[in-house]
Amino acid sequence: MKIAILGTRGIPANYGGFETFAEQLSTRLVTRNHEVTVYGRKHYSSNQQRSYNGVNLVVLPTIRHKYFDTVVHTFLSILHAIFCGYDIILICNAANSIFALFPRLFGMPTLVNVDGLERKRKKWNWLGRQYYLVSEWLSTFLPTAIVTDAQVIQDYYATRYHKESSMIAYGADVERRAAPENLLKFGLKSNQYILYVSRLEPENNAHLVIEAYEKVQTDLPLVIVGGAPYAEEYIAQLKSTTDPRVKFLGFVFGADYRALQQNAYCYIHATEVGGTHPALIEAMGAGNCALVLNTPENLEVMGEAGISYDSVEDLTAQMHRVLADPTIISEYRARAMARVRQRYDWEQITNQYEWLLAKLAGLETTAEPLPLLSRDVHEVEPISYPVRTYAESRVVKVSQRAAVK
């Protein structure tokens, strides 16, 4: 197949989840003898290379602005892609759904990965949230098909829009290896720090993680990895903490990022919107005991392989608990790695995308078909997920969204 992937900042990944997804999927598809092109943004490209590990790169300009960066670049990418004879185009981000129609007019099928419910992110103003809401609706009929990365999001599209979708999760590698040499530059020691990874935006709740950590008596620093291009005020607020144990490392990628994940004592996840969050799966694959904010999407990923919390006070209690008893860490490390092997293996994810892309393009493939492409909307019912808390076990339904107090 001749495949285009667009809607991301480009590869090699140097920003976030969609970029890592594009890199992992494209490079694996190339090893299966597919011709893959990934479109990137000029101001995120660190070099002038036109290929990466066998993947063709097309770098185009855009307007570097919070509200126009993505859509302008995707529009230009679509204009370029229309004349390149691709068998199918994979578009990332529901915000780009409006552009999915144009390739179809030229006989090219389009698949949109809608991601999570972006309109619920606090960084968007009213107009931005309305645009994302309209984009959700457009994604139900402009592309040839849509793919969701979590059962919760698949159910959302089925119940709200009566739209069937293919559910294909995000992937991660499974490995835990001591790499003290990679930690020296950060002043860290293996198993001697608590890790938090996310884009530093309000709905990812880094401020609440810091608040909870400040109440914990420990010598282990809280290491915060991530940043955001248009959140200077919020990041400044985070860095105003007077706790010297909190370390901000900014964006970290590649071997250094893997070392940080694989050598943490435990990992804290605090996102409250979106679908499957890559950093959580990566943390689990790296053998971390994950302390995870109680939301349906997060619990779907974690299952029984981590510890959930509901509030700042609960997170503080959970940190005290795992710091006091390292045997808890060992138990959940094993569970987390086993769950990723079973559900989030990158080769398995690639198999599913390869089959779906070929099906939509009308081409034959040796990849195994998806175990479940879609469901009748009338069969969709709320799903309950088991939750492990400090005091007791309980059940939280998909229709409930827990908020950090």
Secondary structure, DSSP 8 states (H G I E B T S, - for coil): -EEEEESS--SS--SSHHHHHHHHHHHHHHHTT-EEEEEEEGGG-SS--SEETTEEEEEE----STTTHHHHHHHHHHHHHTTTT-SEEEEESGGGGGGTHHHHHTT--EEEE--S-GGG-TTS-HHHHHHHHHHHHHTTTSSSEEEESSHHHHHHHHHHH----EE----B-------HHHHGGGT--TT-SEEEES---GGG-HHHHHHHHTT---SS-EEEE---TT-HHHHHHHHT---TTEEEEE---HHHHHHHHHT-SEEEE---SSS--HHHHHHHHTT--EEEE--HHHHHHHTTSSEEE-SHHHHHHHHHHHHH-HHHHHHHHHHHHHHHHHH-BHHHHHHHHHHHHHHHHT----S---S-----GGG----EEEEE-SS-EEEEETT------
